[in-house]
Amino acid sequence: AEQQRKKEEQKQKEEQAKLAEEQREKEERARLAEEQRQKDEQSRLAEEQRQKEEQAKLVEEQRQKEQARLAEEQRQKDEQSRLAEEQRQKEEQAKLAEEQRQKEEQARLAEVAED
């Protein structure tokens, strides 16, 4: 009977050791799975961040292009205005010159008439 009891105890000890080992393995697997989950989450967040930055870069590039386009339009408008003003001044000058020429013609004719 003593022999039988010792055998039983030994069997129970082995069974407990086996269960403890299985439990330890289960916890290890759970720990590794959790680590993997965190790594994946980290990767996902990093990817989101990268995409946000890429988006921001594209938006900024677009803004700068638009800025450049508007500046170019403004430059062309200013150039147009400058040319129009030059043209107006030339015409004004021509008109004054023509008036001057007519005055001198009138004066010459008046002189001729006096003679």
C-alpha positions in Angstrom: 0.0 0.0 0.0 2.8 2.4 0.9 4.4 1.5 -2.5 1.1 2.3 -4.2 0.7 5.6 -2.4 4.2 6.7 -3.3 3.5 5.8 -6.9 0.3 7.8 -6.9 2.2 10.9 -5.4 4.9 10.6 -8.0 2.3 10.4 -10.8 0.5 13.5 -9.4 3.8 15.4 -9.1 4.6 14.6 -12.7 1.1 15.6 -13.8 1.4 18.9 -11.9 4.9 19.5 -13.4 3.4 18.9 -16.9 0.5 21.3 -16.2 2.9 23.9 -14.9 5.1 23.6 -18.0 2.0 23.8 -20.3 0.8 26.9 -18.3 4.3 28.5 -18.7 4.3 27.8 -22.4 0.8 29.3 -22.8 1.9 32.4 -20.9 5.0 32.7 -23.1 2.9 32.4 -26.3 0.5 35.0 -25.0 3.4 37.3 -24.2 4.9 36.9 -27.6 1.5 37.4 -29.3 1.1 40.6 -27.3 4.6 41.8 -28.3 3.7 41.1 -31.9 0.4 43.0 -31.6 2.2 46.0 -30.2 4.8 45.9 -32.9 2.1 45.7 -35.5 0.3 48.6 -33.9 3.5 50.6 -33.9 4.1 49.9 -37.6 0.5 50.9 -38.4 0.9 54.2 -36.5 4.3 54.8 -38.2 2.7 54.2 -41.6 -0.2 56.5 -40.8 2.3 59.2 -39.7 4.3 58.7 -42.9 1.2 59.1 -45.0 0.1 62.2 -43.0 3.5 63.8 -43.6 3.4 62.8 -47.3 -0.1 64.4 -47.6 1.1 67.6 -45.8 4.1 67.8 -48.2 1.8 67.5 -51.2 -0.5 70.1 -49.9 2.4 72.5 -49.2 3.8 71.9 -52.8 0.3 72.6 -54.2 0.1 75.8 -52.1 3.5 77.0 -53.3 2.6 76.2 -57.0 -0.6 78.2 -56.6 1.4 81.0 -54.9 3.8 81.1 -57.8 1.0 81.0 -60.4 -0.7 84.0 -58.7 2.6 85.9 -58.5 3.2 85.3 -62.2 -0.3 86.5 -63.0 0.3 89.6 -60.9 3.6 90.2 -62.7 2.0 89.9 -66.1 -0.8 92.3 -65.0 1.8 94.8 -63.8 3.7 94.5 -67.0 0.5 95.0 -69.0 -0.3 98.2 -67.0 3.2 99.5 -67.5 3.0 99.0 -71.2 -0.5 100.6 -71.4 0.8 103.6 -69.4 3.8 103.9 -71.7 1.5 103.8 -74.7 -0.8 106.5 -73.2 2.2 108.7 -72.6 3.5 108.2 -76.1 0.1 109.2 -77.5 -0.1 112.2 -75.2 3.4 113.2 -76.4 2.4 112.8 -80.0 -0.8 114.8 -79.5 1.2 117.7 -77.8 3.8 117.6 -80.7 0.9 117.7 -83.2 -0.6 120.7 -81.4 2.8 122.4 -81.3 3.3 121.8 -85.0 -0.2 123.3 -85.8 0.6 126.4 -83.6 3.8 126.9 -85.4 2.1 126.4 -88.8 -0.6 128.9 -87.7 2.1 131.4 -86.7 3.9 130.9 -90.0 0.7 131.5 -91.9 0.0 134.6 -89.9 3.5 135.9 -90.6 3.0 135.2 -94.3 -0.3 137.0 -94.2 1.3 140.1 -92.6 3.9 140.2 -95.3 
